[in-house]
Amino acid sequence: MTLAGKLRKWILASQVAERRDFYARQWTTTERLECQLRIWNQRWREIIASVPYYQRLKEQLHLPEQFSSWEEFRAKMPITTRQTIQNHAAEMSSTVRRANFYRQTGGSTAQPIQVPAWRSELRYTTPDIWLGRSWYGISPDSRLFLLWGHSHLLGTGWRALLRRTQRELKDWLVGIYRFSAYDLRPSVLRSAIGAMIRFRPDFVMGYSVALDLVARTCEQLKIDLRHLELKVVLGAAECFPASDSQQRLSNLFGCPVAMEYGSVETGLMAHTWPEGGYRVFWKTYFLEAEDSATSIGRPVLVTSLFPRCVPLIRYRIGDEIVLDDSSEPSYGLASFQRVLGRCNDYVLLSDGAVLHSEVFTHALRWCEEVLGYQVVQNGKQIQLRIMPRGKLSVESRREIQARLAKVHPALAEVPLVEVERLQQTIAGKTSMVVRM
């Protein structure tokens, strides 16, 4: 542990304890829903006083100043989608104060959106992160090996250099070692394991697909990895790609395997519980499970219960979940069984390189001209289909290719093909990677 890590633990200790005590109360379903409704009505009063989009929506739909029940809320409040935010992001932003940064994401449907945000949002949700990790013995001063994408490495110019330097310094101060998950070739993954063994972390976190490939390509390093005595391996950003992924990882590292559930737009919403299933941080988010006649999963709607620059109200995040036996009613969820969200795929290049699909997310999500995108793999040849807002400018094309080339030189030659629509599955979903 580092001195900065100890300081972070001291700063967060009371906040995490307060959040733990809140959830430890023996809430009945009625009490929980009433508590959420009180919090929501407070947020709603703030929203209609400061967010132009919802001020207009309130007048158009004759929405109440205060909702009498969650049934009224669900009956009268329309669903928000990624396209809604793409089309109305400025109008959906609070006028209370300016945004401090943008949440930039490609998302599971390859629709990049930029959501204005306040730094205070991170301060509110951070205790949930450390509460979930504490269930596995992790604290804010624990050392972390992070197998992740690094979008800050893809920019150009002095600002990108400054961001990279700042990120590396912050990581060093709190005890984080970042290893790029863009290149998933076995030789690179073995290098990651070497770096991990030298760093000796308390826990490992990474893209779930990347972690699965580690488990399948580094089995011969099992003895060395078990000597690390990790407390947990934590998957995030996507579901594990196979039914045996978690068991393989647990066998390799000799520790529990957990999952976070959230998104760039939301932050953490739920975390696996060591005894099974997911616990929802329901003071932070109100989750609804929509009815579905075509899947064992239920589409998720998310409503934020804390002050946000862009409030999320019945936001269709694009994932599906499987409810557990205690999920009655199917809104205001406190728990669920598992997530059926899609796994981000990987792409093969002609020289044998294996690249995580997040490469393309991070190379494109900064560009407001891009409404959607899709990687088409035909053998080892690929093209990048882009659905632009109007026409993609020459400058944007050059910047996208420059960012891709930073990951692998061959990506600089990938054709950027503008299309009016992207290929969808029978279920109407847009896959990030399509194989021909």
C-alpha positions in Angstrom: 0.0 0.0 0.0 1.1 3.6 -0.6 0.8 6.7 1.6 -1.7 8.2 -0.9 -3.7 4.9 -0.7 -3.8 5.1 3.1 -5.0 8.7 2.8 -7.7 7.7 0.4 -8.8 5.0 2.7 -9.0 7.4 5.6 -11.0 10.0 3.6 -13.5 7.4 2.3 -13.8 5.4 5.5 -16.8 7.3 7.0 -18.6 7.5 3.6 -18.3 3.8 3.0 -19.4 3.0 6.6 -22.4 5.3 6.2 -23.4 3.6 3.0 -22.8 0.1 4.5 -25.0 1.0 7.5 -27.8 2.3 5.2 -28.0 -1.0 3.2 -27.6 -3.2 6.4 -31.0 -2.0 7.7 -33.7 -4.6 7.4 -35.7 -2.8 4.7 -39.0 -4.3 3.7 -40.0 -3.9 0.0 -42.5 -1.3 0.9 -40.1 0.7 3.0 -37.4 0.5 0.3 -39.8 1.8 -2.4 -41.1 4.6 -0.2 -37.6 5.7 0.6 -36.7 5.7 -3.1 -39.8 7.7 -3.9 -39.0 10.3 -1.4 -35.5 10.7 -2.8 -36.8 10.7 -6.4 -39.4 13.4 -5.7 -36.7 15.6 -4.3 -34.6 15.1 -7.4 -37.6 15.7 -9.6 -38.3 19.1 -8.1 -34.7 20.0 -8.8 -34.8 18.7 -12.3 -38.0 20.5 -13.4 -36.5 23.7 -12.0 -33.2 23.5 -13.8 -33.3 21.1 -16.8 -34.9 22.7 -20.0 -35.8 19.3 -21.6 -37.8 18.1 -18.6 -39.3 21.5 -18.0 -40.8 21.2 -21.5 -41.7 17.5 -21.1 -43.5 18.3 -17.9 -45.7 20.8 -19.7 -46.3 18.7 -22.8 -47.2 15.5 -20.8 -48.9 17.3 -17.8 -46.5 15.5 -15.4 -47.0 16.2 -11.7 -44.9 18.3 -9.5 -44.6 15.2 -7.2 -45.3 11.6 -8.0 -47.7 9.8 -5.7 -46.4 6.4 -6.4 -43.9 4.5 -8.6 -46.9 3.2 -10.6 -47.8 6.8 -11.5 -44.2 7.4 -12.4 -43.9 4.4 -14.7 -47.3 5.1 -16.3 -46.6 8.8 -17.1 -42.8 9.1 -17.5 -41.5 8.2 -21.0 -38.5 6.0 -21.6 -35.2 7.7 -22.5 -32.8 6.1 -25.0 -29.2 6.7 -26.2 -30.7 8.5 -29.3 -32.6 10.8 -26.9 -29.4 11.9 -25.3 -27.6 12.1 -28.6 -30.3 14.5 -29.9 -30.9 16.6 -26.8 -27.7 16.4 -24.6 -27.5 20.2 -24.3 -31.1 20.7 -23.4 -31.0 17.7 -21.0 -28.2 19.3 -19.0 -28.8 21.2 -15.8 -28.5 25.0 -15.8 -27.4 25.0 -12.1 -23.7 24.9 -13.1 -21.5 24.0 -16.0 -20.3 20.5 -16.6 -16.8 19.6 -15.4 -16.2 16.7 -17.8 -17.9 14.4 -20.3 -18.7 10.8 -19.9 -17.8 9.3 -23.3 -18.9 5.9 -24.3 -19.5 3.7 -27.3 -21.7 1.4 -25.3 -22.8 -2.2 -26.1 -24.7 -1.0 -29.1 -21.8 0.9 -30.6 -23.7 4.2 -30.4 -21.2 6.7 -29.0 -22.6 9.4 -26.7 -21.1 12.2 -24.7 -22.9 13.0 -21.5 -22.0 16.2 -19.6 -21.2 15.5 -15.9 -20.2 17.1 -12.6 -17.2 15.9 -10.5 -19.7 15.7 -7.6 -21.3 12.7 -9.3 -18.2 10.7 -8.8 -18.0 11.7 -5.2 -21.5 10.4 -4.6 -21.0 7.0 -6.3 -17.5 6.3 -5.1 -18.7 4.9 -1.7 -20.8 2.3 -3.6 -17.7 1.1 -5.5 -15.7 0.5 -2.3 -18.6 -1.0 -0.4 -19.0 -3.6 -3.2 -15.3 -4.3 -3.2 -15.2 -4.5 0.6 -17.4 -7.6 0.4 -14.3 -9.3 -1.0 -11.8 -7.8 1.4 -10.7 -4.9 -0.8 -10.2 -1.4 0.6 -9.2 1.9 -0.9 -5.5 1.3 -0.1 -5.4 -2.1 -1.8 -3.0 -2.4 -4.7 -4.7 -2.9 -8.1 -3.5 -4.5 -11.3 -5.7 -3.1 -14.1 -6.1 -4.9 -17.4 -7.9 -2.1 -19.3 -8.1 0.1 -22.3 -6.4 3.5 -22.2 -8.2 6.0 -24.3 -5.9 8.8 -23.0 -3.0 7.1 -24.9 -4.8 7.5 -28.2 -5.0 11.3 -28.4 -2.4 13.5 -30.0 -0.6 16.7 -29.1 0.6 18.2 -25.8 -2.8 17.8 -24.1 -2.8 14.0 -24.6 0.8 13.9 -23.2 -0.3 15.9 -20.2 -3.3 13.7 -19.6 -1.1 10.6 -19.9 1.4 11.9 -17.4 -1.2 13.0 -14.9 -2.9 9.5 -15.1 0.4 7.7 -14.6 1.3 9.9 -11.6 -2.1 9.4 -10.0 -1.9 5.6 -10.5 1.6 5.5 -9.0 0.5 7.5 -5.9 -2.5 5.2 -5.1 -0.9 1.9 -6.1 -2.4 1.1 -9.5 -0.6 -0.7 -12.4 -2.3 -0.3 -15.8 -1.6 -2.8 -18.5 -3.3 -2.2 -21.9 -6.0 -4.7 -22.8 -6.2 -3.6 -26.4 -3.8 -6.2 -27.7 -4.9 -9.7 -26.6 -2.3 -11.9 -28.2 -1.1 -14.8 -25.9 2.5 -13.4 -25.9 1.2 -10.0 -24.7 -1.1 -11.5 -22.1 1.9 -13.5 -20.7 3.8 -10.2 -20.5 0.8 -8.8 -18.5 1.1 -11.8 -16.1 4.9 -11.1 -15.7 4.1 -7.5 -14.9 1.4 -8.6 -12.5 3.8 -10.9 -10.6 6.4 -8.2 -10.2 3.8 -5.7 -9.0 2.2 -8.1 -6.5 -1.3 -6.5 -6.4 -4.1 -7.3 -3.8 -6.6 -7.6 -6.6 -6.9 -7.7 -10.4 -9.5 -6.0 -12.5 -10.1 -6.0 -16.2 -12.3 -6.3 -19.2 -14.1 -9.7 -18.8 -13.2 -10.9 -22.3 -9.5 -10.0 -21.6 -9.6 -11.9 -18.3 -11.2 -14.9 -20.0 -8.3 -15.0 -22.5 -5.8 -14.8 -19.7 -7.4 -17.8 -18.1 -7.2 -19.8 -21.4 -3.7 -18.9 -22.4 -1.7 -18.6 -19.1 -2.7 -21.9 -17.3 1.0 -22.9 -17.1 1.6 -19.9 -14.8 -1.0 -21.1 -12.3 1.5 -21.8 -9.5 3.2 -18.4 -9.7 -0.2 -16.6 -9.8 -1.5 -18.5 -6.8 1.5 -17.3 -4.8 0.2 -13.7 -5.3 -2.7 -14.7 -2.9 -5.1 -12.3 -4.6 -8.3 -11.4 -2.7 -10.4 -11.2 -5.9 -10.4 -11.0 -9.6 -12.9 -8.4 -10.7 -14.5 -8.4 -14.2 -16.1 -5.3 -15.6 -17.4 -3.5 -18.7 -18.9 -6.6 -20.2 -20.2 -10.1 -19.4 -17.8 -13.1 -19.3 -17.9 -14.8 -22.7 -18.3 -18.4 -21.6 -20.1 -20.3 -18.9 -16.8 -21.6 -17.5 -14.9 -18.2 -17.6 -15.3 -17.5 -13.9 -14.4 -21.0 -12.8 -11.3 -21.0 -15.0 -10.2 -17.7 -13.5 -10.8 -18.9 -10.0 -8.8 -22.0 -10.7 -5.9 -20.0 -12.2 -5.6 -17.3 -9.4 -7.0 -19.3 -6.5 -9.4 -16.6 -5.4 -13.1 -15.5 -5.9 -14.1 -13.9 -9.2 -16.6 -11.0 -8.9 -18.3 -8.7 -11.3 -19.3 -5.0 -11.3 -22.4 -3.9 -13.1 -22.6 -0.4 -14.5 -21.8 1.7 -17.5 -19.9 4.8 -18.4 -23.1 6.8 -18.4 -24.1 5.6 -14.9 -21.1 4.4 -13.0 -21.6 1.4 -10.7 -25.2 0.3 -10.2 -24.8 -3.2 -8.7 -22.1 -5.6 -7.6 -21.9 -9.4 -7.2 -22.4 -10.6 -3.7 -20.1 -13.4 -2.5 -23.0 -15.7 -1.7 -24.3 -15.3 -5.3 -26.3 -12.9 -7.5 -26.0 -9.1 -7.6 -26.8 -6.5 -4.9 -28.2 -3.2 -6.3 -27.1 0.2 -4.9 -30.7 1.2 -4.8 -30.2 4.5 -2.9 -28.2 5.6 -6.0 -30.3 4.2 -8.8 -33.8 3.1 -9.3 -33.8 0.0 -11.6 -36.8 -1.4 -13.5 -36.9 -4.6 -15.4 -39.2 -4.4 -18.5 -41.3 -7.3 -19.6 -39.9 -9.4 -22.4 -41.6 -12.0 -24.5 -38.6 -13.0 -26.5 -35.8 -13.6 -23.9 -35.2 -15.1 -20.5 -33.7 -11.7 -19.6 -35.5 -8.4 -18.8 -34.4 -5.1 -20.4 -33.2 -2.7 -17.8 -34.4 0.9 -17.2 -32.3 3.2 -15.0 -33.3 6.3 -13.1 -30.7 8.3 -11.2 -31.6 9.2 -7.6 -28.7 11.7 -6.9 -27.9 15.1 -8.4 -26.5 14.8 -12.0 -25.7 17.3 -14.7 -27.7 15.1 -17.1 -30.3 13.2 -15.0 -31.1 9.7 -16.3 -34.8 9.0 -16.2 -36.1 5.6 -17.3 -33.0 5.3 -19.4 -32.8 2.1 -21.5 -29.2 1.1 -21.0 -29.3 -1.7 -23.5 -28.6 -4.6 -21.1 -30.9 -7.4 -19.9 -30.9 -9.0 -16.5 -32.3 -12.2 -15.0 -34.4 -11.6 -11.9 -34.1 -13.7 -8.8 -37.0 -15.2 -6.8 -37.0 -12.2 -4.4 -37.4 -9.6 -7.2 -41.1 -8.6 -6.5 -42.1 -6.2 -7.8 -39.9 -5.9 -10.9 -39.0 -2.2 -10.2 -37.0 -0.6 -7.4 -34.8 -3.7 -7.5 -32.6 -4.5 -4.6 -31.1 -7.6 -6.2 -31.1 -9.7 -9.3 -29.6 -13.0 -10.4 -27.3 -12.2 -13.4 -26.6 -9.8 -16.3 -27.2 -10.8 -19.9 -25.5 -7.8 -21.4 -23.4 -8.6 -24.5 -19.7 -9.2 -24.4 -17.4 -6.9 -26.3 -15.8 -9.0 -29.1 -12.3 -9.0 -30.4 -10.8 -8.4 -33.8 -8.1 -10.4 -35.7 -5.6 -8.6 -37.9 -3.6 -10.1 -40.8 -0.4 -10.3 -38.8 -2.1 -12.4 -36.1 -2.7 -9.6 -33.6 -5.8 -10.0 -31.5 -7.3 -6.6 -30.5 -10.1 -5.9 -28.0 -13.1 -4.2 -29.7 -12.8 -1.4 -27.1 -9.9 -0.1 -29.3 -12.6 1.2 -31.7 -14.8 2.6 -28.9 -11.9 4.6 -27.6 -10.8 5.8 -31.0 -14.3 7.0 -32.0 -16.2 8.1 -28.9 -14.6 11.6 -28.8 -16.1 12.4 -32.2 -19.5 14.1 -32.1 -19.9 13.5 -35.9 -20.2 9.7 -35.2 -23.7 8.5 -34.4 -22.8 4.8 -34.6 -20.2 2.4 -35.8 -19.5 -1.3 -36.5 -16.4 -3.3 -37.2 -16.8 -5.8 -40.0 -14.4 -8.8 -40.0 -14.0 -10.8 -43.2 -11.3 -13.4 -42.6 -8.4 -11.2 -41.4 -9.6 -8.2 -43.4 -11.6 -5.5 -41.5 -13.4 -2.4 -42.3 -14.9 0.2 -40.0 -18.5 1.2 -40.8 -19.4 4.7 -39.5 -22.9 6.2 -39.4 -22.1 9.9 -39.4 -24.1 12.9 -38.4 -24.2 14.4 -41.9 -20.8 13.7 -43.5 -17.5 12.8 -41.7 -15.0 15.6 -42.1 -11.5 15.0 -43.4 -10.1 16.2 -40.1 -12.1 13.7 -38.1 -11.1 10.9 -40.5 -7.4 11.7 -40.0 -7.8 11.9 -36.2 -9.6 8.5 -36.0 -6.9 6.9 -38.2 -4.2 8.5 -36.1 -5.7 7.1 -32.9 -6.1 3.7 -34.3 -2.5 3.7 -35.6 -1.3 4.3 -32.0 -2.7 0.9 -31.0 -1.4 -1.0 -34.1 0.1 0.3 -37.3 -2.1 -1.8 -39.5 -5.2 0.0 -38.2 -4.1 3.1 -40.0 -5.1 1.4 -43.2 -8.5 0.2 -42.1 -11.2 1.6 -44.5 -13.6 4.0 -42.9 -16.9 3.4 -44.7 -19.8 5.8 -44.2 -23.2 4.1 -44.1 -26.8 5.2 -43.5 -27.5 2.4 -41.1 -25.7 -0.4 -39.3 -26.3 -4.1 -39.6 -28.6 -5.5 -36.8 -29.4 -8.9 -35.4 -32.9 -10.5 -35.7 -33.6 -9.1 -32.2 -32.9 -5.6 -33.5 -29.5 -5.1 -31.7 -26.4 -3.6 -33.3 -23.3 -5.8 -32.8 -20.0 -4.0 -32.3 -18.2 -6.6 -34.4 -19.8 -8.4 -37.3 -18.1 -11.5 -38.9 -18.7 -12.3 -42.6 
